[in-house]
Amino acid sequence: MAGDFNGRLTFTSCLFAALLSLTSLLLTAESQATALNAAASAPPPPPSSDTCNGIFISYAYTAGKKLPPNLKNDSTHQAYRFQSTLTVLNNGADELQSWRVFVGFQHDELLVSASNAVLADGTSLPAEVGNGTVFAGFPQSDLMSGIQTAGDLTQMEVQVNLIGTQFGAAPPGVPMPNNISLVNDGFLCPTPSMQGNATMLVCCTINPDAKSAVTVDSNFLPRQSGDLTIMYDVIRASQSNYWAQVTISNHNPLGRLDYWMLSWDWMRDEFIYTMKGAYPYVIDVTECIFGSQAGFYQGLDFSSVLNCQRRPTIVDLPLSKANDTNLGLIPYCCRNGTILPPEMDPSKSSSSFQMQVYKMPPDTNLSTLIPPQNWQINGTLNPSYKCGPPVRVSPSQFPDPNGLPTNVSAVASWQVVCNITQPKNMNPKCCVSFSSYYNESIIPCNTCACGCPDTSYTCSTVAQALLIPPEAQLVPFDNRTKLSVAWAELQHRPVPNPLPCGDNCGVSINWHLYTDYKRGWTARITLFNWEDTQFQDWFVAVEMDKAALGYQKAYSFNGTLLTSVNDTIFMQGLPGLNYLLGETNGSTDSDPRVPGKQQSVIAFTKKTTPGINVAGGDGFPTKVYFNGEECSLPHILPTGSSHTISSPIMLISFLLAVLVLMVKDQ
């Protein structure tokens, strides 16, 4: 009995042990399968510099802290200091010239300092970079390869230490960018990987389909195209100073500068001793006298120095100085700051000047030549430009000054490329009004078209501008109120309270649809200058998507249908009529001021534009430019169903309405 029991117990124990072994095997197999599946679906490990055979880029957040003021109830706008390190390492086979890296900042960052780099768009620090920014190398703009340097990291790698302020990303959160990538042409960058929560890595490799950017006969990058280029050519050099020629060239058919002002940052305590062809906006030697420059150049007469500002501003000289032996005699100089489009006059599409620059230790030797950084250029009533960093290019060639049939090479040359941009929150500087033969009201420029004016009276910045009668076009906005209100009441239109603000534009343009017949149509364009400054060699360009091909002639302007810009008609003043005068006083002291004015009728044919609906909107421009600046257009077009009663009756009624308003005011 006991033996049977012991036998059954032994059998049960063996069976239980077997089941445990089988279960263990099944669990082990399942665990291994799960691990294999997890390994298959897990993202690849982040790249490391050792495994990258291209350009290795890393962004590491290193430190941060809360900044005053302490906003307990507004965490979104709470400021925090951040410190980060951007590393760029050339692990490729070839030299990386003029490296540029994009960092996708996304926490409203304000960048205060950056070592070994500058912002590629020419903005000086501190700068808002919350939408991302591109860094360019300075002073080490080129990164050699390991092959070229036997693995010398000081020539292969650059580290950019960043310090700034970010908003809203409180600890333990880490304010990382959303992307980092190499901007240089010819490279492919995958999506960056994270190593922990404070380091972002990416390895960018050469695009096999891209063409090499390096010229065959030199190691210089080719010259780039842009709306405007600036050449910085060192033409003579000595140990302590050098002469540089700066040439500004306009390449955009609609680009232009009036009274240009050029600025940059000296990065090595340089200063301007003398100039020809241009002049500093401010003559200031304070920073030299109270700085290290006076201590080093003890024998130099600083009363003859022109400018010691770290960021000087340079302006052009007037035409009267072109042949001055001390200030002029430089090709393309002294044009009062005017640079025209090449289509308008190629000989006036460039401006040039020369300057003598003194260097400071440790750069006082022949071979150390460092161009200034953070270039910016702007004009009056002209488009805005963003300029990139100086890029070393092959030395420029100049005609021999002695008249010999040979060229003289510059010592060294750098190119700065600038392109037209529309800065955030930047207002236009000109506006357009629309009118037509089938509607007696003029649709004026938009309310606050060029920014809201600073007025002593209350006005609405959002109310739609009141329609005006034709007579009001020549009246300044401040003197137009009675006419506008009377016209609105006559047409039974609502009058907002307060009244809409003015357009606040220095130049306005009226486009009037003049006639429309079977085989063609005409328009009349009128330019109004409400500023005191006159415009010499002005131009206006109108883009017409459906009507441009029908352009025939501008009767009082010199008009051309551009081939380099689609659907655009370019117009300028005829010889002797190329001045748009400024605003002048009226006939008597009580009369309003009178704007400068230019006007022309433009003829179009319908033969080359079949199906065009002139009155339906095709007869109005889709873009208008004055001196390169894009103007604000009305939001609506004239209609043919509004108040088209006969002109004599309308005029009498309008005058009676104005008279009633004048009596009410007295």
Secondary structure, DSSP 8 states (H G I E B T S, - for coil): -HHHHHHHHHHHHHHHHHHHHHHHHHHHHHHHHHHHHHHHHS------TTT-SSEEEEEEEEEEEE-SS--TT-GGG-EEEEEEEEEEEE-SSS-B-S-EEEE---S--EEEEETTEEETT---SSEE-TT-EEEEESS---B--HHHHTS-HHHHEEEEEEEEEEES--TTS----S-EEE-STTEE----EESTTSEEEEEEEE-TTS---S-TT-SS------SEEEEEEEEEE-SSEEEEEEEEEE--TT--BSS-EEEEE-SS--EEEEEESEEESS-B-HHHHTSHHHHH-TTS-GGG--B--SS-EEEE--GGGTT-TTT---TT--STT-B--TTT-GGGSEEEEEEEEE--TT--SSS-----EEEEEE-SS--EEEE---EEES--EEE-TT--SSEEE-SEEEEEEEEEE--TT---SEEEEEEETTEEEEE---TTTT-----SS--BSSS----B-GGGGGS-GGG-HHHHHHHHHHTT----SS-B-----SEEEEEEEEEE-SSEEEEEEEEEE-SSS-EET-EEEEE-TTTGGGEEEESSEEEEE-SSSTTEEEEEE-TT--EE---B--SSTTS--B-EEEEEEEEEESTTSTT--IIIIITS-SEEEETTEE-B--SS---SSS----HHHHHHHHHHHHHHHHHHH-
